Amino acid sequence: MKRLLKRRLTFTDIFLILVNAVPVAGVWFGEWNAAEVFIVYCLESVIAGLYNVIMMLLTTWIKKKDVWTNGSSETMVSGYGFIIFFIIHYGFFIWIQMGLFLGISGYKNHAFSPEDVFSFFIHLRQNIPVQVQWLLLLFIASNGLMVIKNFIITGAYKTASLGTLMFAPYARIFVQQFCVILGGFFLQFGAGKIFILVFFVVKIFFETILDYEKLITAKNTSVT
């Protein structure tokens, strides 16, 4: 586990901290709505998933196939098989997470139902104000920078394990998902301002101590 911990902050880490500090500053000093900012953090999970599909496509372009481990058996599977599985599995995960947050927080009278989640995404621009839309674009840019720097420029896409890569987003956003859902309860009690600060500290702590470049280039994977 120690080999996956970073010894120092990189430029990308510092940039990530600054990007995540923007919504915190907006809530504390700019009178931004805490619920709207939490929505952006929820949507960051979607952004991470989309970039992960791109990363898997790049690796598939080079490797074509990779080992799929299921218990004690191993099978060579097309990279597109990994991608399809990821889209379905991760998409369901995001669907549930978004539904829970919308239902718990009561954001713009949304409820915990498939129809409300679908409606939220269809009318996304109407559901979030302009400043939050710009914030979302900032998150897209920062995540894209990380992919370019840590995955493409380093050449990690040539040797990355598709199995490990497929599950990388789950490790990265585990704390985020828990905090976002928990944040829905805090919002109902008017404590969103405090919680978003705590969330920022926890999120940055986990995102800057784990070396995801080493994680995605690991040679071994276990898929159950």
PyMOL commands that set and color helices and strands:
alter all, ss='L'
color gray80, all
select helices_A, chain A and resi 2-4+11-29+34-63+79-105+107-109+114-122+124-127+130-152+156-158+162-188+192-209+212-216
alter helices_A, ss='H'
color red, helices_A
select strands_A, chain A and resi 65-70+73-78
alter strands_A, ss='S'
color yellow, strands_A
deselect
rebuild
show_as cartoon
